[in-house]
Amino acid sequence: MLQQILHDMYIDPELLAELSDVQKHILFYKMREEQLRRWREREAWEALSQGDGLRPPKVKRAASDKHIQWLLGEDGEVWVWVMGEGPGDKPYEEISEELIAERARLQAQREAEELWKQKEAEITKKFRDALANEKARILAEKWKVEMEDRKAAKVLEEHIHEEFKRKEEEERKRGEEQIRLQEEQRAKELYWSLKQAQLRCQASEKEEQEWEEQLRRSKAADEERSRRAQRARDEYRRHSLRAIQKGTVAGLSSMFQELGQNHEQESRLYHHLPGPGPPPPLAVPVSRTWERPLRPLSREVIVRWFKEEQLPRRAGFERNTKSIAPWFHGIISRENAEDLLENMTEGAFLIRVSEKIWGYTLSYRLQKGFKHFLVDASGDFYSFLGVDPNRHATLTDLIDFHKEEIITVSGGELLQEPCGQRDSPPDYHLLFE
């Protein structure tokens, strides 16, 4: 499946939506590498062709016959307009003065608004707290007086409330006046500051600073992409070395050497599921007797694919047994998988038949939420699409491998507890009928 994507340089949007962020980063890195490889190959071929005389060098095209025509004035000469010298134009110095004054005014206005917000919040809090304290005091006194004094206490409370409100308004007016004066003073300071900055700085220096900032951001972005690519390569190398140590990949060669010895036992397994005797240690590539579409089109096609290609490879069975693995499920949706994993702890998982690719989806329970990883089974091996480069001979090998090894470095996913069936008949009964 990954080779098909790199060949077409295209991925279906629905399939892309199934990938996690880590899978998307790695897939982008792989596609970028393939683009660079094709470009270098094409450049090398063109250089070789020109060196051998097979292709003439590119010749620069002749000058275009396009031309321009200048607008002429009343005197028959080319019409020229200089800003500031035309009728009604303001001098450059006046325009510059107006722009600086407007910038200073706007900056001072923004600062004054911020100051007023802070001042208003302080005033509101101050009088709100004072009023609350006064209400609490009056409330405490009201419980001590007799019934006939309650009306007088209410009048007193209203009077105090009006008094505090009047003081708050006076405080607000004083604050507004103070902020206004500060705004005017700040506007003058900013005007002279901007005026002096304009005289000191030239336009070329400003452009150079902007260019340096853009260069700095570009370098930072390149360094971030390099770090992500290095993490992906480190993860690829670690999984590959670990898989070689465990002998998961190396077992494929011994499987072909024992093919002749196990032929009778495999034939019995293919025609009588489950057959007597222990199953072979590794799956044997099965020659397909039907024409498989590029991608699943319907559930009927998926069921046939599973029976034609996956049953002979004992997909879904426990190792060396006739029983179906507890983590194996049929063609169920993402929502159904998350519903099954909802009440389980972190590390719980299940394998379900995918409707997007020829393969499966591993649904994993996080502490908060879920993750879904696509398992490519379109070839004679099983591997995670865009995450784990290791190739496993059977689906059970992939599960057992990641019970000890994490799936991604960033997530640290480790398969711990399989999620079994909830309903009867099980959701995979159509696959084994």
Secondary structure, 3 states (H helix, E strand, C coil): CHHHHHHHCCCCHHHHHHCCHHHHHHHHHHHHHHHHHHHHHHHHHHHHHHHHCCCCCCCCCCCCCCCCCCCECCCCCECCCCCCCCCCCCCHHHHHHHHHHHHHHHHHHHHHHHHHHHHHHHHHHHHHHHHHHHHHHHHHHHCCCCHHHHHHHHHHHHHHHHHHHHHHHHHHHHHHHHHHHHHHHHHHHHHHHHHHHHHHCCHHHHHHHHHHHHHHHHHHHHHHHHHHHHHHHHHHHHHHHHHHHHCCCCHHHHHHHCCCCCHHHHHHHHHCCCCCCCCCCCCCCCCCCCCCCCCCCCHHHHHHHHHHHHHHHCCCECCCCCCECCCECCCCCHHHHHHHHCCCCCCEEEEEECCCCCEEEEEEECCCCEEEEEEECCCCCEEECCCCCCCECCHHHHHHHCCCCCCCCCCCCCCCEECCCCCCCCCCHHHHC
